[in-house]
Amino acid sequence: MPVPVAVLSPQTLLLEACQSRLERSEFDLHLLPFQGRFQTAEVVIHRPRLVILDAACEGATPLVWIDRLKVALPDAKVMVYLRAIRAAECQSLLSMGAKALADVRVSGAELSTACRRMLRGDVYLSPRVAQALALCRIGQANPFQNLSPRELTVCDLVVEGVRATDIAKRLSVSAKTVNTYRYRIFEKLAVDSDVQLTRLAYRHGMKGVESMDERI
């Protein structure tokens, strides 16, 4: 029986590329063009076992999208297709439960391999992502690894400048709960404010502007 796979992306080229690479395989593709809003029902209706999530989907960060997908599809395995590689962000995505991280240079054969590994319960990293993570482990430790998956999600939204009330709406929790998470994050990372948290995130590569040649 074909394995249902949902591909969520705002980019027609990526949707077409996934279709051409995987359509003659054991995978049953459902291409879901992202049009500015995340419609959980559109993904859930296909009951995908695998979800390929384009990090270019606007309106939230990949960490937030994974958080939402985990709620809507707790048994689905998620691959994040990265437009830029930041090692600290990759570490956080894996901590959130992403089962595969691929970048723009991944080949069709590698994409198929990634999907099959995910089905087996293994983790797939494209070569450039694996290199970035290896170099990061050689360098300084990433304090954000001490955060829980939900704390990472809240932290990501705080750094994006989202207010506590809006974070609460996005995550379907109370503003009080969001602030509890904030204080836990501050304590674990030894910071006292959102400004200090944001500076720490940029310092450790959780956020940043990539160069035109996509250097790691």
N, C-alpha and C positions, 0 to 999 in steps of 0.2 A: 504494500500500500504506500502511495507517495507520501512524503513527509511535508506537511504544510509549513511554508516559510513566508513570513510577512516582511516586506522591505519598505521602510518608512523614510522618505527623503523628499526634500524640496527640489532636487535636481533631476530633471528628466534623463540626463546622460547617465547618472548612476543607476536609475531604475532600469533603463534599457540595457546597460552593461550587465547588471545582475541577471536580467532575463536571458540575454544571449549566452551567459556563462553557465547558467544552471538549468535552463529549460529542458535540455536533453539529458536529464539525470533523474535520480530518485526523488527529487524535490518538486513540490507543488507550489509554485510561486504566486503570491498575492502582492501586487505592486500598489502601494498606498502613497500617492503624491501628497506631501505635506503642504498645506495651504494656510499656514499661519496659526492654526489652532490644533490642539491635540484631541482627537476624537477617539476616546477609548473604545467605544462601541464598534468603530470601524475596524479596529484591530482584533478585538475579542471575537467578533462574529466568525472569523476564519479559524479560530482555535489553533493558532500557529504553535508548533513546538520550538521553532527558532524565529527570532526577530533580528533583522539587520537594521540597526538604527544609525542614520546619518547624523553625525555630530553637528552638521550645519543647520539642523532644524532650529529655527529661531523661537523666541518666546520663553525659553528655559535652557539650562545647560544640560549636557549629557547625563550628569549625575541625577538631576531632577527627573529627566525622562525615564531613567532606569528605575528610580524610586516609584514612579507612577506605573510603569509596566509590571513591576513586581507585585503591586497591589492588584492590578487588573488580570495579570496572567502569571500567577505564582509558580507554575511549572514550566514556563517557557524559558529558554536560554537565549541570552542577548549578546549579539556582536555589535560593537560600536565601530563605525567607519569614521576614522579620524582624518580631518583635513590638515591638521597640524599636530605635531607630537611634542608633548610636554611630559617628561617622565613622572613628575609628581602627580599630575592629573591621571596618567595611566595607572599609577599605583592606587589612586582613589577609586577609579572605575572598577578595578579588579576587586577592591575591598567592598564595593557596592554590590558585587555579584556578576559583573560582566564576565562572560565565558570566552570571549574572543575580542581582540583588538587588532584591527587592520588599518592600513593607511592607503593613501592614494596610489601607491606604486604596487599594490598587491595584484598578482596575476589571476587569471581565471582559474587556473589549476589550484592555486593557493586558496582561493575563495571556496572551492569545492572541498578541499582538504579541511579548511577551518570548520565548515558546516558539519562534516562527518565527525571531526574530533569533538565538537560540541555535543553531538548526539550521544557519543560515548561517555560524556561527562568530563572530558579533558578540557584543558585551557589551550587556546591557540593564540599565539602572538606572531604578527608578521615580523620579518627580519629586522626592520628599522625600529619597531617598537621594542623588540627584545634587546637590541643594542642600546637604546636609550635607557631602559630599565637597568641593564647591566652597568652602564656608566654611572647611573644615579646611585647604585648600591656601593660603588667604589668611593663615591664622594660623600657628602654630608648626609646625615640621617634626616628623614622626613618626619617631622613631629605630627603631621596630619594623619599618619598611620595609626596613631593612638585613638582616633575618633571612631565611633560606631558608624554603621551605614547611615542611620538617620541623622546623626550629628554631622556627618559629612554633607548630607543634603542641605541641612539648615545652614551650615557654614558656607556652602557654595552660594546660597541665596543671599546671605548677609553680605558676602564679599561683592556680589553683583549689585548691592545697594537696594535690595527689596526690603520693604518695611515689614515689621513683625506681623501686623494684621494681614498683609497680603501673603506672607509666607504661610500663615495659618490657613488661609483660604485654599492655597495651592495644595497643601498637604492634608487638608481636611482634619485639622486639629485646632485647639483653642490658642489664642494669642499667649495665654499664660503658659501653655505647654511649650510654645516656641521659645519664650524667654527662659524657661527652665533649661532647654537645650543650649541656649546661648551661654548661660552661666556655666554650664558643664564644659562647653567648648573653651570658654575663657580660662577656666581652672586648669584644664588639661594642657592648654597651649601657653599658659602663663602670660596672658594678655589681659588688659583692663577695659578695652573698648573695641568698637567695630573698626575704628581707624587702625588700631594696632593689629587687629586680626587681618585686615586687608593688606597692610604692609607685609605681614608675615607670609601671607598667601603668595604675593608677588615675589618675595625674596626666595621662596622655595619652589617657584615655578608652577604653582597651582594655577596662576593666571599669567598672561603675558602676551606680548605682540611678537608673532613669528616673523623672521626675515623672509625676504622674497624667495630665497633659494631653499627655504624650509629646513634650515639647519636645526639639528637637535640641540 
